[in-house]
Amino acid sequence: MARRAAERIPAPVPASLPASDAPTGAGEPQEPDTLPPLGGSYGGPLRTRLDALHELVGLSRTRVDGEALAEAGRVLDEAAARQRLSSRHTVIAIAGATGSGKSTLFNAFAGVCVSETGLRRPTTSAPIALSWSEGAAGLLDRLAVPGRLRRRPLAGGAVDTALQGLVLLDLPDHDSAVTAHRDTVDRVLGLVDAVIWVVDPEKYADAALHERYLRPFAGHAEVTFVVLNQIDRLGTEATDLVLDDLRRLLDEDGVALGEHGEPGATVLAVSALTGEGIGELRDLVARFVQERTAPERRLAADVDAAAARLRPSYLADGRPGLDERARDVFTDRLAVAVGAQAAGEAAERVWRRGAIRACGTPWLRLYRWYERLRAHGPVDPRPAPPEDELTARQRVEQAVRSVADEASHGLPAAWAQAVREAAERGADGLPEALDELTADLGDPAARPPRPAWWPAAVLAQAVMMLLQVFGALWLVGQIAGVVEPGLLPPVLVMLAGIVGGPLVEWACEGAVKGPARRYGQEAERRLREATASCGRARVLDPVAAELMRYREVREQYATVVGTRQAPRIVGGARGGTTRLGATRAGTRAR
């Protein structure tokens, strides 16, 4: 719904002599105490966002695409350069296509013919500057406007007072056939504080304008004016139709339009030739200039654009990282690679075997040794074949790849690559380090401990052996007639030794199961812990450091994106009735 401009524009500036009554030259000076000091400083959210962008660039130089960071660096450089220059002035460029009436509008602001107009194209070949106050030389030097093209408007009027601090530029045609002219437009548009786009009823839908400028600069809507010129060639109804279609195109370009109190671009209709709507445009520009926030608002939009371009480099799907489950899986795989479980089981077997050997009967030990020798042959002292070592190395590499994939899942491409590279650097030499670690720990099955009760079991087996020998000698003595005959006593003594030996062995075998299992588990635990410590130091810690760095830059990126509440720009239309740009919902409703 349309609203009147008077509802959105503050009280008018007191009238004074018309500009046309004053000679061309320096305008009336502004009161010194009403102007801010030369140079400026960014404060509040913008300062925080710039600091965060600076930190973000520093933390990402080796990980993010250089072209995207270069754009962010350019924004920082421009922010520093603009801060060093005058904060009293607002630089606004008038841009448009060939024949749109830019120069005529520029002269209407000046009150005198400053920029050449005519049918010859292109008419404007270099930027012409119009400054309403002193102190803009540094800004114009930055814009590369030569001294011969710097002008002053007619002085002495109320409009001059309201426009104190304005620096207006008339740019070459953005669709000029001369490449240098187009390059100049592109360069200057990247440096000015705001832009007035001048369109005419014939070229307002020109694809070059929308695709090359309005759409890429859609985020700069708060410092954008779109002026439909030459409405003297249209009737009232036709003007309204063209304005509605222009708003529709801007909405499709993603340009936010200032309506219903929302910040956005100004859309209005004027006739630079007849002066219709020029007064309202001057009032809007005067309000815009006196707010003195255009440089910060333009810079905030530049930061938004840089952040949008960097978004794929910092935002990930889900919550990437390493949880306890992933760490435990990695540790388990390393433990399997070094054979921690097998080493624990071997230590348990050796411990039990030693107990049985120490506590077993001599006859059974002799028989078991014979069976082992016949079944397996002598022990081969040669090391494991190369295939086993290769398998262990492959298991280590697979464990590293798996944990790297887990940690980098969902990360932006640059940071996922950084995580994988950190894991690969840690994996280099990890199998050898695990081998050295295993060698330093020693073989837990080499010298198993001996419980305190083993000597007692050995003594019991010796007693059982002596009983057998004593019974046998007793029987031999009876047979030889040396000892009085009596079969039962020596037989009982021998049976006691024969039966008692296995009973002692079986009892010892049952008694060693628990201690042997605990010994094997302890050997496996120590090897697991040592392996986990090595894997953590070489792989998990570097990966965690990369993830921590990513979280830091993501926090900085969130600060760069930020939220900002900027003053709004309001717009008007012919006949004093505001033709505000429609919102997206409003456009769809139409």
C-alpha positions in Angstrom: 0.0 0.0 0.0 1.3 3.4 -0.9 2.0 6.0 1.8 2.8 9.7 1.5 6.4 10.7 1.7 5.6 13.2 4.4 4.9 10.3 6.8 8.4 8.9 6.3 10.5 12.1 5.9 11.4 14.3 8.8 10.5 18.0 9.0 11.7 19.9 6.0 14.8 22.0 6.1 14.0 25.7 6.4 13.8 27.5 3.1 16.3 30.0 1.9 17.3 31.6 -1.3 16.9 29.3 -4.3 20.1 27.8 -5.7 19.5 29.5 -9.0 20.0 32.9 -7.5 23.5 32.2 -6.2 26.6 32.2 -8.4 28.6 29.1 -9.1 31.3 28.6 -6.5 31.9 27.6 -2.9 28.7 27.3 -0.9 28.1 28.8 2.5 30.3 27.0 5.0 28.7 24.8 7.6 29.1 25.6 11.3 32.4 23.9 12.3 30.9 22.5 15.5 28.2 20.6 13.6 30.6 18.6 11.5 32.3 15.4 12.7 36.1 15.4 12.7 38.0 14.4 9.5 38.5 10.7 9.5 36.3 8.3 11.3 36.2 5.2 13.5 34.0 2.1 13.2 32.3 1.2 16.4 29.7 -1.2 17.8 28.8 -4.3 15.8 30.7 -3.2 12.6 33.9 -3.0 14.5 33.3 -6.4 16.0 32.5 -7.9 12.6 35.6 -6.4 11.1 37.8 -7.7 13.9 36.3 -11.1 13.5 36.8 -11.0 9.7 40.4 -10.1 10.2 40.9 -13.1 12.6 39.0 -15.3 10.2 41.3 -14.5 7.3 44.4 -15.0 9.5 43.2 -18.4 10.7 42.2 -19.6 7.2 45.1 -18.6 5.0 46.4 -22.1 4.6 43.1 -23.9 4.5 40.6 -21.8 2.5 40.6 -20.9 -1.2 42.7 -17.9 -1.8 40.3 -16.2 -4.1 37.5 -16.2 -1.5 39.9 -14.9 1.1 41.2 -12.2 -1.3 37.7 -10.7 -1.5 37.6 -10.6 2.3 41.0 -9.1 2.4 39.9 -6.4 -0.1 37.0 -5.5 2.2 39.3 -5.1 5.1 41.7 -3.0 3.0 38.8 -0.8 1.8 37.5 -0.5 5.4 40.9 0.7 6.6 41.3 3.1 3.6 37.8 4.6 4.1 38.4 5.0 7.8 41.4 7.2 7.2 39.4 9.6 5.0 36.8 12.1 5.7 33.7 10.9 7.6 32.1 14.3 7.0 31.3 13.3 3.4 29.0 10.8 1.7 30.1 9.8 -1.8 27.1 8.9 -4.0 27.5 7.8 -7.6 24.9 8.4 -10.3 25.1 5.4 -12.7 23.0 4.2 -15.6 22.8 3.1 -19.2 23.4 5.2 -22.3 20.6 7.8 -22.8 19.1 7.2 -19.3 19.5 10.9 -18.4 22.3 10.5 -15.7 24.0 13.8 -16.6 20.7 15.7 -16.8 19.9 14.5 -13.3 23.4 15.3 -12.1 23.0 18.9 -13.5 19.6 19.2 -11.8 21.4 18.5 -8.5 24.1 21.1 -9.3 21.7 23.7 -10.4 23.9 24.4 -13.3 25.2 22.5 -16.4 28.2 20.8 -15.0 28.1 17.5 -16.9 27.8 17.6 -20.7 24.6 16.2 -22.1 23.7 15.5 -25.7 22.9 12.9 -28.3 26.4 11.9 -28.9 27.2 8.6 -27.1 28.9 8.1 -24.9 28.6 11.7 -23.6 30.4 11.1 -20.2 33.8 9.6 -20.6 35.2 10.1 -17.1 33.7 10.5 -13.6 32.8 14.1 -12.8 32.6 15.1 -9.1 30.3 17.6 -7.5 31.1 18.4 -3.8 29.0 20.6 -1.5 31.7 21.2 1.1 35.5 21.3 1.4 37.7 18.4 2.6 36.7 15.8 0.1 40.1 15.8 -1.8 41.3 12.6 -0.2 38.1 10.8 -1.2 38.3 12.1 -4.8 42.0 11.1 -5.0 41.0 7.6 -3.9 38.4 7.5 -6.6 41.0 8.8 -9.2 38.8 11.8 -10.2 41.2 14.3 -11.9 41.3 17.8 -10.5 39.9 19.3 -13.7 36.6 17.3 -13.2 35.9 18.4 -9.7 33.1 20.9 -9.4 31.1 22.9 -6.9 27.3 23.5 -7.1 25.5 26.8 -7.0 25.7 28.1 -3.5 23.6 30.0 -1.0 20.4 28.0 -0.9 18.7 25.9 1.7 19.4 22.8 -0.5 23.1 23.5 -0.3 22.9 23.6 3.5 21.0 20.3 3.6 23.4 18.6 1.2 26.6 19.7 3.1 28.9 16.7 3.0 27.6 15.2 -0.2 30.0 14.3 -3.0 28.1 13.4 -6.1 29.7 11.5 -9.1 28.4 11.3 -12.6 29.8 8.1 -14.0 30.2 6.9 -17.6 27.6 4.6 -19.1 27.8 1.1 -17.7 26.8 -0.3 -21.1 29.3 1.9 -23.0 30.9 0.5 -26.1 34.2 1.7 -24.7 35.7 -1.0 -22.5 37.6 1.6 -20.4 34.3 3.3 -19.5 32.8 0.1 -18.2 36.0 -0.7 -16.2 35.8 2.8 -14.7 32.2 2.2 -13.6 33.1 -1.1 -12.0 36.0 0.4 -10.1 34.2 3.4 -8.8 31.1 1.4 -7.8 33.3 -0.7 -5.5 34.5 2.4 -3.7 31.5 4.8 -3.3 29.2 4.9 -0.3 25.9 4.7 -2.2 24.6 4.5 -5.8 21.7 6.2 -7.6 20.8 3.9 -10.5 19.0 5.9 -13.2 16.8 3.9 -15.6 14.5 5.0 -18.3 11.2 3.5 -19.5 12.9 1.8 -22.4 15.9 0.1 -20.6 14.7 -0.4 -17.0 14.6 -4.2 -17.7 17.9 -4.3 -19.4 19.5 -7.7 -18.6 23.0 -6.2 -18.4 21.9 -3.9 -15.6 20.1 -6.5 -13.6 22.6 -9.4 -14.1 25.8 -7.5 -13.8 25.0 -4.9 -11.2 21.7 -5.1 -9.4 21.6 -8.8 -8.7 25.3 -9.1 -7.5 24.8 -6.0 -5.3 21.4 -7.0 -4.0 22.9 -7.0 -0.5 23.6 -3.3 -0.8 19.9 -2.3 -1.0 20.2 0.0 1.9 22.6 2.3 0.0 20.8 2.0 -3.3 18.4 4.4 -5.0 16.7 3.3 -8.2 15.3 6.3 -10.1 12.9 5.9 -13.0 13.8 9.0 -15.2 12.0 10.5 -18.1 8.5 10.1 -16.8 7.5 13.2 -18.7 7.3 10.8 -21.7 4.7 8.7 -19.9 1.3 9.3 -18.5 0.3 8.7 -14.9 -1.1 5.2 -15.5 1.9 4.1 -17.6 4.3 5.4 -15.0 2.6 3.4 -12.3 2.7 0.3 -14.5 6.4 0.7 -15.2 7.2 1.3 -11.5 5.3 -1.9 -10.5 7.2 -3.9 -13.1 10.5 -2.3 -12.0 9.8 -3.3 -8.4 9.0 -6.8 -9.6 12.3 -7.1 -11.4 14.2 -5.8 -8.3 12.4 -8.3 -6.2 13.4 -11.1 -8.5 17.0 -9.8 -8.3 16.8 -10.2 -4.5 16.9 -6.5 -3.8 15.1 -5.7 -0.6 12.8 -2.7 -1.1 12.1 -0.1 1.5 8.4 -0.6 2.5 6.4 -0.9 5.7 9.3 0.5 7.8 11.8 -2.1 6.5 15.3 -1.1 5.4 15.8 -1.4 1.7 16.3 0.3 -1.6 14.5 3.5 -2.6 12.4 3.4 -5.8 10.9 6.6 -7.2 10.0 8.3 -10.4 11.4 11.7 -11.6 11.8 13.8 -14.7 15.2 15.4 -14.7 14.2 17.4 -17.8 11.0 19.0 -16.3 12.1 18.8 -12.6 9.2 16.6 -11.6 10.1 14.6 -8.5 13.6 16.2 -8.3 12.8 18.0 -5.1 11.6 14.9 -3.4 14.8 13.1 -4.5 16.9 15.9 -3.1 15.1 15.7 0.2 15.7 12.0 0.4 19.4 12.3 -0.5 19.8 15.2 2.0 18.3 13.0 4.8 20.5 10.1 3.7 23.6 12.4 3.8 22.9 14.0 7.1 22.6 10.6 8.8 26.3 10.2 8.0 26.0 6.4 8.2 26.3 5.6 4.5 30.0 4.5 4.7 29.4 2.1 7.6 26.2 0.8 5.9 28.1 0.2 2.6 30.9 -1.5 4.5 28.5 -3.6 6.4 27.0 -4.7 3.1 30.5 -5.5 1.8 31.1 -7.6 4.9 27.8 -9.4 4.3 28.8 -10.1 0.7 32.3 -11.4 1.8 30.6 -13.6 4.4 28.2 -15.0 1.9 31.0 -15.9 -0.4 32.9 -17.6 2.4 29.9 -19.5 3.7 30.7 -22.8 1.9 34.1 -22.7 3.5 32.9 -22.5 7.1 29.4 -24.0 7.4 29.1 -27.8 7.6 26.1 -30.2 7.8 25.5 -31.7 11.2 28.1 -31.7 14.0 31.5 -32.8 12.7 34.0 -34.1 15.2 35.2 -37.1 17.1 33.1 -38.6 19.8 34.1 -41.2 22.3 32.8 -44.0 20.2 35.0 -43.0 17.3 38.0 -42.7 19.5 37.3 -46.1 21.1 36.9 -47.7 17.7 40.2 -46.2 16.5 42.0 -47.5 19.7 40.4 -51.0 19.2 41.7 -51.1 15.7 45.2 -50.2 16.7 45.1 -52.8 19.4 44.1 -55.4 16.9 46.9 -54.3 14.6 49.5 -54.8 17.3 47.9 -58.0 18.5 47.1 -56.8 22.0 44.4 -59.5 22.5 46.6 -62.2 21.1 49.4 -61.1 23.3 47.2 -61.2 26.4 45.9 -64.7 25.4 49.5 -65.9 24.8 50.5 -64.5 28.2 47.6 -66.4 29.9 48.5 -69.6 28.1 52.2 -69.3 29.0 51.3 -68.6 32.6 49.1 -71.6 32.9 51.5 -73.8 31.0 54.3 -72.8 33.4 52.1 -73.6 36.4 51.2 -77.0 35.0 54.9 -77.7 34.2 56.0 -76.7 37.7 53.2 -78.5 39.5 52.6 -81.5 37.1 53.9 -85.1 37.6 57.2 -85.9 36.0 55.7 -88.7 34.0 52.9 -86.5 32.5 55.4 -83.7 31.8 57.7 -86.2 30.0 54.7 -87.6 28.0 53.4 -84.2 27.0 56.8 -83.1 25.9 57.1 -86.1 23.7 53.7 -85.6 22.2 54.4 -81.9 21.4 57.7 -82.8 19.8 56.1 -85.5 17.7 53.2 -83.4 16.6 54.9 -80.0 15.9 58.5 -80.7 15.7 61.2 -78.3 17.1 60.3 -74.6 17.7 61.2 -72.4 14.7 63.1 -69.3 15.9 62.7 -67.4 12.7 60.6 -64.2 12.7 57.1 -63.9 11.3 56.8 -63.8 7.5 56.6 -60.4 5.8 52.9 -61.0 5.0 52.0 -60.7 8.7 53.9 -57.3 9.0 52.2 -56.0 5.8 48.8 -57.0 7.2 49.5 -55.2 10.5 50.5 -52.0 8.6 47.4 -52.2 6.4 45.3 -52.4 9.6 47.0 -49.3 11.0 46.4 -47.4 7.8 42.8 -48.5 7.6 42.3 -47.4 11.2 43.7 -43.9 10.4 41.6 -43.5 7.3 38.5 -44.5 9.2 39.0 -42.0 12.0 39.9 -39.3 9.5 36.7 -40.0 7.5 34.7 -39.9 10.7 36.2 -36.6 11.9 35.9 -34.9 8.5 32.4 -36.1 7.8 30.2 -33.1 7.1 33.0 -30.6 7.2 33.5 -28.0 4.4 35.9 -29.3 1.7 38.9 -27.2 2.8 38.6 -28.2 6.4 37.9 -31.9 5.6 41.1 -32.0 3.6 43.0 -30.3 6.4 41.7 -33.0 8.9 42.7 -35.8 6.5 46.1 -34.3 5.9 46.7 -34.1 9.7 45.7 -37.7 10.1 48.0 -38.8 7.2 50.9 -36.9 8.7 50.3 -38.7 12.0 50.0 -42.1 10.2 53.4 -41.6 8.6 55.7 -43.8 10.8 52.9 -44.9 13.1 53.4 -48.7 12.4 57.1 -48.4 13.2 56.3 -46.5 16.4 53.9 -49.2 17.5 56.5 -51.8 16.8 59.1 -50.0 18.9 56.5 -49.5 21.6 55.7 -53.2 21.6 59.4 -54.1 21.8 60.0 -51.6 24.7 57.1 -53.2 26.7 58.6 -56.6 26.1 56.9 -59.9 25.7 54.6 -60.5 28.7 54.8 -64.2 28.0 58.6 -64.3 28.2 58.9 -64.4 32.0 55.6 -64.9 33.7 55.5 -64.4 37.5 55.5 -67.3 39.9 52.9 -67.4 42.7 54.1 -68.0 46.2 52.3 -71.4 46.4 54.2 -72.9 43.5 57.1 -74.2 45.7 54.5 -76.0 47.9 52.9 -77.6 44.9 56.4 -78.7 43.6 57.2 -80.1 47.1 53.9 -82.0 47.1 54.7 -83.5 43.7 58.2 -84.4 45.0 56.6 -86.2 47.9 54.3 -88.1 45.6 57.2 -89.1 43.5 59.1 -90.3 46.5 56.2 -92.3 47.7 56.1 -94.0 44.3 59.8 -94.7 44.4 59.7 -95.9 48.0 56.8 -98.3 47.3 58.6 -99.6 44.3 61.8 -100.2 46.3 59.8 -101.9 49.0 58.3 -104.3 46.6 61.7 -105.0 45.0 63.1 -105.7 48.5 60.3 -108.1 49.2 60.9 -109.9 45.9 64.7 -110.1 46.7 64.0 -111.4 50.2 65.6 -108.4 51.8 62.3 -107.2 53.4 59.7 -109.3 55.1 56.9 -110.2 52.7 53.7 -108.1 52.8 52.2 -106.9 49.5 49.5 -104.5 50.8 51.7 -101.8 52.5 54.0 -101.1 49.5 51.2 -101.2 47.1 49.2 -98.7 49.1 52.3 -96.5 49.3 52.8 -96.6 45.5 49.1 -96.0 44.8 49.2 -93.0 47.1 52.1 -91.5 45.1 50.5 -92.4 41.7 47.1 -91.0 42.5 48.3 -88.1 44.5 50.5 -86.7 41.7 47.6 -86.1 39.3 45.4 -84.8 42.0 47.9 -82.2 42.9 48.3 -81.3 39.3 44.6 -81.0 38.7 44.2 -78.9 41.8 47.0 -76.5 40.7 45.5 -76.3 37.2 42.2 -75.2 38.7 43.9 -72.7 41.0 45.9 -71.0 38.2 42.9 -70.2 35.9 41.9 -67.0 37.7 45.5 -65.6 38.1 46.4 -66.6 34.6 43.3 -64.8 33.2 44.1 -61.7 35.2 47.7 -61.8 34.1 46.7 -62.0 30.4 44.1 -59.2 30.8 46.7 -57.0 32.5 49.2 -57.7 29.7 46.5 -56.8 27.1 45.5 -53.6 29.0 49.1 -52.3 29.2 49.6 -52.9 25.5 46.2 -51.3 24.7 47.0 -48.2 26.8 50.4 -47.8 25.3 49.0 -48.2 21.8 46.2 -45.8 22.5 48.6 -43.2 23.8 50.8 -43.5 20.7 47.8 -43.2 18.4 46.4 -40.3 20.3 49.6 -38.4 20.2 50.2 -39.0 16.5 46.7 -39.0 15.0 43.9 -38.0 17.4 45.5 -34.9 18.9 46.5 -33.4 15.5 43.0 -34.2 14.2 41.4 -32.7 17.3 43.6 -29.6 16.9 42.3 -29.1 13.3 38.7 -29.6 14.5 39.3 -27.0 17.3 40.7 -24.6 14.8 37.6 -25.1 12.6 35.4 -24.4 15.6 37.3 -21.2 16.3 36.9 -20.0 12.7 33.3 -21.0 12.7 32.7 -18.9 15.8 34.5 -16.0 14.1 32.4 -16.5 11.0 29.2 -16.4 13.0 30.5 -13.1 14.4 31.2 -11.8 10.9 27.7 -12.8 9.7 26.2 -11.1 12.8 22.9 -9.2 12.7 22.6 -5.5 12.2 19.8 -2.9 12.5 20.5 -0.1 10.0 18.6 3.1 9.4 16.1 2.7 6.6 16.0 4.6 3.3 12.6 5.8 2.3 11.5 6.6 -1.3 8.9 8.7 -3.1 7.1 9.0 -6.4 5.7 11.6 -8.7 3.1 14.0 -7.4 4.4 13.7 -3.8 3.0 10.2 -3.3 5.5 7.6 -2.1 6.0 4.7 -4.4 7.8 2.4 -2.0 9.3 -0.8 -3.2 7.2 -3.8 -2.4 8.3 -6.6 -0.2 8.6 -10.1 -1.7 5.2 -11.0 -0.2 3.7 -7.9 -1.6 5.1 -8.5 -5.1 3.7 -12.0 -5.1 0.3 -10.7 -3.9 0.2 -8.4 -6.9 
